[in-house]
Amino acid sequence: MGMTGGEPGIELAARMIGQSLAQAVEQTAQAVVDAARAELQSASSNKTRSRPSEPPIDHTGRLAASLRVERFGPAEAKVASDAPEAVYLELGTARMAPRPFLLPAAERAMAELKVDLHQG
């Protein structure tokens, strides 16, 4: 095996793959946040009330502002919110149908990631 910068080639390749994976995870999680914020902004600019299965109305922008990426390790991240209403809106309650905004954003971001991985 050849040496590159003092590291065996396989170790260098593994490190580079790990860095690329960490970057892809971070970018995908941020894409979810950005898409969810766009969904909330779009829904809020057009209506006064949301229908079941549509993104919720966020007139104050507090829900959108609460979204953030939390990293757990080199290739693990989650989209989080400290707005108490986020989980109720996303999943619904016994008295209210869901108004999802994170899952649709995550599905789009994952589809885009798959395309990027196939192209690059």
N, C-alpha and C positions, 0 to 999 in steps of 0.2 A: 504494500500500500504506500502511496505517495504521501508526502507531508506538505501541508499548506499552512504557513505561519506557525509552525510548531505543533499543529494538531493533525492527528491522523485524518484522512479524508472522510471517513465515515462519521467521525465525531463532529467535524465541521458541518457536514451535510445535515446531521441530526439537529445541530444547534440552529442552522439556518431554517430548517423546516419548522422547528419550534417557534422561532421568531415570526415566521410568516403566519403560522397558525394563530399565534397570540394577536397579531395585527388584524387578521381577518375576523377574529372573534370580537375584538374591540370595535372595528368598523361596522360589523353587522349589528351589534347591540346599539351603537350610536345611530345607525340607519333606522332601527326600530323606534328609538326615541324621536328622531326627526320626523318620521312618517306619522307617528301617533300625534305629535304636536300639530302637524299639517292637517290631519283628519279633524282634530278638535277645533282648529282655527276655521277650517272650511265649514264645518257644521254650525259653528257659532255665528258665522257671518251671515248666514242665510235664513235662520229660523229663530223662533222664540222657544220651541219645544222640540225634543227629539222623539222619534218613534222607536218602538222596540226594534232591536237589531241594527239601528243606526248609531253612529257615534254620538256621545252625549254633548249637550250644549255646555260650553265653558266660557260664559260671558266675561268672567273676571280674569281668565287666563291662569288662575291658580292651579288648576289640575295640570295643564300643560307645563307650567313652570316647575311642578313637583317631580316631573319625570327625570330620571338620571340613570346612568350606567354604574353598576357596582361590579368591580373585579374581584374574583375569588382565587385566582391562580393564573398561571401562564396562559391557559386556554379555556377559562371559565369566566363568564360574566352573566349578569342578569339586569333586566330593566326593572327599576323599582320606583315607587312613589311613596311619599309620606302623607299624601292627601288621604284622609280616612274614607272618603267617598269613592276612591279609585276602584277598590275591589268590588263594591256594591254595584257600581256602574258597569264594570267589565263583566261580572258574572251574574248580576241580577240578584234579586231577593225573593222571598215568598210573595211579596206584593208588587214587585216590579220586574219586568222582563229585562234581560241584559241589553246594555248599550255598549257593545264592545268597541274598543279603540286600540287596544294593545295587540290582541291576537291577529286582527287583519293586517296590522303593520308588521308584525313578526312574520306572518306568512309571506308577505311581499318581499321583505328583506331576505328571507331564506331562499326564495325563488331567484332573487337577483344574485345571491351568493353562489348558488348552484350554476347559474349561467357564467359568472365570473370564473369559477373554478374550472369549468369545461373549456373556456376560452383561453385561460392563461396557464 
